[in-house]
Amino acid sequence: MNAKWILITLLFILSACGDVTYRYYTRINADGTVFKRVVAEGDSSQVYKNPFSFDINEEWKLRYDKMIDKESGDTLFLAIAEKTFASVEAVNHSLCLKNDSTHKDNIKSELKSRFAWFYNFNEYTETYVQRFPFYHLSIDDYLSEEEYAYLFVGDTSCIETMTDEEKEAFDEQGELKFWKFMSASLGIEYYELLNNYASANGEKIMNSADSLFIMQLFESSIDDGPELENLCQLMDKRLGTSWVSEAFCNEYFVEFERQIDDEVLLLNETDYFAELEVPGLIYSTNAMSIKDGVSKWHFKRGSFAYRDYSLSLKYRTVNYWAFIVVGVLVIFLVLSFVVKRKA
């Protein structure tokens, strides 16, 4: 592991995964069932290799199509998957497995309803779960909204009025802040792995001073820090033991190394479009637009690279039976009153 290499790769190389555009359409039906349509658009080599982040089984209706891109004139190939789920919970069983947060989209849906006699007030959220595998820290404590949008969403509006010197300073500041987040996240994960191993094998648990030592080692990696094997040797030297290096030789850190190599480099510009249709009146939403009762969003994969990204709306449905019940009661009371008057 060379942390400086990680930083350089992350900040200057765009992932090749940005060739496919994803379009998610969700319709919540009045009976509680949920219809999903997911469309992947791209070249044939991408689309025909199962471009979806979920497993396609016999319950999904899968078809392929193609169209001409009006702007470029290129042929776009489409893979279209459709399925009706029995409930929002059933959607989560398919789309929010969390067994691979980096290479797959994990989309968590939640529907809350509040009964208010004549109406039901509903709140629906669809959260694209953060792809970065470590949840020890919040990136919002390190980067401002503008810095995050610039580094991971491709939003350059914040630097449009800056001078070249200001742009360079903004770049350097953002990269430094991000590295502090990254090195701290990796350091905490490594510290916890060591303590888990020590606890399971009867070794002495490390203390806060050891934790600080680890954090300093990872943070110093911005200047070409040690490989993981060397870092384990340094820990043994500090602790006066040999079990850390032995754990490394026994491949205890293989998954951690794989995550560092494969799962922290999350910079790409894949486009996502989402549409949501509900069986009621929308009265609040963070959608970018609403057309014909359909809420619409457009965002980049970077939006949920290092934090969750949520689509949300609130809508009201009418309990017609409540109006009928009240109407019948009113008629009954009126008739009772009339009968009593005549008596």
C-alpha positions in Angstrom: 0.0 0.0 0.0 1.4 3.4 -1.0 -0.9 6.0 0.3 0.6 8.8 -1.8 -0.2 6.7 -4.9 -3.8 6.4 -3.7 -4.1 10.2 -3.3 -2.6 11.0 -6.7 -4.8 8.4 -8.4 -7.9 9.6 -6.6 -7.5 13.2 -7.4 -6.3 13.1 -11.0 -7.6 9.9 -12.7 -11.3 9.6 -13.5 -12.7 6.1 -13.3 -13.7 4.5 -16.6 -17.0 3.5 -15.0 -18.6 6.7 -16.2 -19.6 5.3 -19.6 -23.1 4.2 -18.6 -26.0 6.4 -17.7 -28.6 5.1 -15.3 -32.3 6.0 -15.2 -34.3 4.9 -12.2 -38.1 5.2 -12.4 -40.2 4.3 -9.3 -44.0 4.3 -9.0 -45.6 3.7 -5.7 -49.1 2.3 -6.3 -52.2 2.9 -4.1 -52.2 -0.7 -3.0 -48.7 -0.4 -1.5 -46.9 -2.3 -4.4 -43.9 -0.6 -6.0 -43.0 -0.7 -9.7 -39.4 -0.2 -10.6 -37.8 0.4 -14.0 -34.1 0.7 -14.3 -32.5 1.7 -17.6 -28.8 1.5 -18.4 -27.6 3.5 -21.4 -24.2 3.2 -23.0 -22.2 1.4 -25.6 -22.8 -2.3 -26.4 -19.7 -3.6 -24.6 -21.0 -2.0 -21.3 -24.7 -2.6 -21.6 -24.7 -6.3 -22.7 -22.5 -7.3 -19.7 -25.3 -6.9 -17.1 -24.6 -3.2 -16.2 -27.0 -3.3 -13.2 -25.8 -3.2 -9.6 -28.4 -5.8 -8.6 -28.9 -9.5 -9.6 -31.3 -10.0 -12.5 -33.4 -13.1 -11.8 -36.5 -14.5 -13.4 -38.7 -12.1 -11.5 -37.2 -9.1 -13.4 -38.5 -8.5 -16.9 -35.3 -7.7 -19.0 -35.2 -6.4 -22.5 -32.7 -4.6 -24.7 -33.2 -1.7 -27.1 -31.2 1.0 -28.9 -31.7 4.7 -29.8 -29.9 7.6 -31.5 -28.4 10.2 -29.2 -29.9 13.5 -30.5 -26.9 15.5 -29.4 -24.0 13.3 -30.6 -25.7 11.3 -33.2 -24.2 8.1 -31.7 -26.1 4.9 -31.2 -27.0 4.3 -27.5 -27.7 0.7 -26.4 -30.2 0.2 -23.6 -30.7 -2.5 -21.0 -34.2 -2.2 -19.4 -35.1 -4.1 -16.2 -38.6 -3.9 -14.8 -40.2 -5.4 -11.7 -43.2 -4.9 -9.4 -42.5 -5.4 -5.7 -45.1 -6.4 -3.1 -43.9 -3.6 -0.8 -41.1 -1.1 -0.1 -39.5 -3.6 2.2 -39.3 -6.1 -0.7 -37.5 -3.4 -2.8 -34.9 -3.2 -0.1 -34.3 -7.0 -0.2 -33.3 -6.6 -3.8 -31.6 -3.2 -4.0 -30.0 -2.7 -0.6 -27.9 -5.8 0.1 -24.8 -3.8 1.3 -22.5 -6.7 0.5 -20.5 -4.5 -1.9 -20.9 -0.8 -1.4 -18.2 0.2 -3.8 -19.0 -1.7 -6.9 -22.7 -1.8 -6.5 -25.4 0.8 -5.8 -27.2 0.1 -2.5 -30.5 2.0 -2.6 -32.5 2.0 0.6 -36.2 3.0 0.4 -38.4 4.0 3.3 -42.1 4.9 3.4 -43.7 6.4 6.6 -47.4 7.1 6.8 -49.4 9.1 9.4 -53.1 8.6 9.6 -55.1 11.8 10.0 -58.7 10.6 9.5 -59.6 12.2 6.1 -56.0 12.0 4.9 -52.9 10.0 5.1 -49.6 12.0 5.2 -46.8 10.0 3.6 -43.0 10.6 3.5 -40.9 8.6 1.1 -37.1 8.6 0.9 -34.8 6.8 -1.4 -31.2 6.9 -0.2 -28.2 6.0 -2.3 -25.9 4.6 0.3 -22.3 5.9 0.5 -19.9 3.8 -1.5 -16.8 4.4 0.6 -16.6 1.3 2.8 -15.5 3.0 6.1 -18.1 4.8 8.2 -15.9 6.0 11.1 -16.0 9.7 10.1 -18.2 12.1 8.2 -16.6 13.8 5.3 -18.8 16.9 6.0 -16.5 17.5 9.0 -13.6 17.9 6.6 -14.9 19.4 3.3 -17.3 22.2 2.7 -20.3 21.7 0.4 -18.5 23.6 -2.4 -15.3 21.6 -2.0 -17.2 18.3 -2.1 -19.1 19.3 -5.2 -15.9 20.4 -6.9 -13.9 17.3 -6.1 -16.5 14.6 -6.5 -19.5 15.9 -8.5 -17.7 17.9 -11.2 -19.3 21.2 -10.2 -16.8 23.9 -11.1 -19.2 26.9 -10.4 -17.4 27.7 -7.2 -14.1 28.5 -9.0 -15.5 30.4 -12.0 -14.8 33.8 -10.6 -11.4 32.9 -9.0 -8.0 34.0 -10.2 -5.5 31.3 -11.2 -3.8 31.7 -7.9 -7.0 31.4 -6.0 -7.9 28.2 -8.0 -4.6 26.7 -7.2 -5.0 27.5 -3.5 -8.6 26.1 -3.5 -7.3 22.9 -5.1 -4.5 22.4 -2.6 -6.7 23.2 0.4 -9.4 20.7 -0.8 -6.9 18.0 -1.5 -5.3 18.4 1.9 -8.6 18.4 3.7 -9.7 15.3 1.8 -6.4 13.5 2.6 -6.9 14.2 6.3 -10.3 12.5 6.1 -9.0 9.6 4.1 -5.9 9.0 6.3 -8.0 9.3 9.5 -10.5 6.8 8.1 -7.9 4.3 7.1 -6.1 4.8 10.4 -9.2 4.1 12.5 -10.0 1.0 10.4 -6.5 -0.3 10.9 -6.6 0.4 14.6 -9.9 -1.4 15.0 -8.6 -4.4 13.0 -5.6 -4.6 15.3 -7.7 -4.5 18.4 -10.1 -7.1 17.1 -7.2 -9.4 16.3 -5.6 -8.8 19.7 -8.9 -9.5 21.5 -9.5 -12.7 19.6 -5.9 -14.0 20.2 -5.3 -13.0 23.8 -2.9 -10.1 23.0 -2.9 -6.8 24.8 -5.4 -4.2 23.5 -3.9 -1.0 22.3 -4.4 2.3 24.0 -5.1 5.9 22.9 -1.4 6.6 22.5 -1.1 3.7 20.1 -4.1 5.0 18.2 -2.5 8.4 17.9 0.7 6.8 16.6 -1.2 5.0 13.9 -3.1 8.1 12.9 0.2 10.0 12.6 1.7 7.2 10.5 -1.3 7.3 8.0 -1.4 11.0 7.8 2.3 11.2 7.1 1.7 8.8 4.1 0.9 11.9 2.0 4.7 12.2 1.7 5.2 8.7 0.5 4.5 6.7 3.6 5.3 3.0 4.4 3.7 0.0 2.8 1.3 -1.9 5.0 3.8 -4.6 5.7 6.3 -2.0 6.9 3.6 -0.3 9.0 2.9 -3.6 10.8 6.6 -4.0 11.5 6.6 -0.4 13.0 3.7 -1.4 15.2 5.5 -4.5 16.4 8.6 -2.4 17.3 6.4 0.1 19.2 4.5 -2.6 21.1 7.5 -4.9 21.6 5.7 -7.8 20.0 5.7 -9.8 16.8 2.0 -10.7 16.4 1.2 -7.7 14.1 3.6 -8.9 11.5 2.5 -12.5 12.0 -1.1 -11.4 11.4 0.0 -9.7 8.2 1.9 -12.9 7.0 -1.3 -14.9 7.8 -3.2 -12.6 5.4 -5.3 -11.1 8.2 -5.2 -7.7 6.4 -6.0 -9.0 2.9 -9.5 -7.6 2.9 -8.2 -4.2 4.2 -5.6 -4.1 1.4 -8.2 -5.0 -1.2 -10.4 -2.2 0.0 -7.5 0.2 -0.2 -6.6 -0.9 -3.7 -10.2 -1.2 -5.0 -12.7 0.7 -2.9 -11.3 4.1 -2.0 -10.8 5.3 -5.5 -14.3 6.6 -6.1 -13.9 9.5 -8.5 -16.1 9.2 -11.6 -18.8 11.1 -13.3 -21.5 8.5 -14.0 -24.9 10.2 -14.5 -28.0 9.2 -12.6 -31.5 10.3 -13.4 -34.3 9.4 -11.0 -38.1 9.8 -11.4 -40.7 9.1 -8.7 -44.4 8.9 -9.1 -46.8 8.6 -6.1 -50.5 8.1 -5.7 -51.3 11.5 -4.1 -50.6 15.2 -3.9 -47.0 16.1 -3.4 -46.6 19.0 -1.0 -42.8 18.9 -0.2 -39.8 17.5 -2.0 -36.1 18.0 -2.7 -36.6 17.1 -6.4 -35.1 19.3 -9.0 -38.3 19.5 -10.9 -41.9 18.1 -11.0 -43.7 17.5 -14.3 -47.1 15.9 -14.6 -47.0 14.7 -11.0 -43.6 13.0 -11.4 -40.6 14.3 -9.3 -37.3 14.3 -11.1 -33.6 14.3 -10.0 -30.3 14.3 -11.8 -27.0 13.7 -10.0 -23.6 12.2 -10.3 -22.3 9.0 -8.7 -19.9 11.2 -6.8 -22.9 12.6 -4.9 -22.9 9.4 -2.9 -19.2 8.4 -3.1 -18.4 9.5 0.5 -21.8 10.2 2.0 -25.4 9.2 1.5 -27.5 10.9 -1.1 -31.3 11.0 -0.5 -34.3 11.7 -2.7 -37.3 12.6 -0.6 -40.9 13.8 -1.0 -44.0 14.1 1.1 -47.4 13.5 -0.3 -51.0 13.3 0.9 -53.6 10.7 0.0 -57.3 10.9 0.6 -59.2 8.4 2.7 -62.5 8.4 0.8 -64.0 5.9 3.2 -63.6 8.4 6.0 -65.7 11.0 4.0 -68.3 8.2 3.4 -68.4 7.2 7.1 -68.8 10.8 8.2 -71.4 11.5 5.6 -73.5 8.5 6.7 -73.1 9.6 10.3 -74.3 13.1 9.5 -77.3 11.8 7.6 -78.1 9.4 10.5 -77.9 12.3 13.0 -80.0 14.5 10.8 -82.7 11.9 10.3 -82.7 11.1 14.1 -83.1 14.8 14.8 -86.0 15.1 12.4 -87.7 12.0 13.8 -87.5 13.3 17.3 -88.9 16.7 16.3 -91.9 15.0 14.7 -92.4 12.8 17.7 
